[in-house]
Amino acid sequence: MSKQTTLEEIELLSMQLPLKEQLKLLSRLSHHLTEVISRLEVNSKTQRQKNAVAILRECDRAAAAFTRKTDSSETIRHLREERHQQLCQSES
């Protein structure tokens, strides 16, 4: 089994490099990390877009379920009457 190199070992090795080579290493690491972060941002944006589409799809389904016209004032009156009846029943 191969031994895994630690960050500390890599740091020690990199300090043994001439300054020009250290700068090349820094440039390569920076380039690599920029690419990785860019891919992560694209994946995150794609996932947010998928979530938004799923939410909108659910909203469309909910809207389609409520096709009949309703009278909200009548609904509120009905709810108040039910609550009033429940209160009257609990008091007796």
Beta strands, then each sheet from edge to edge (+ up, - down):
end
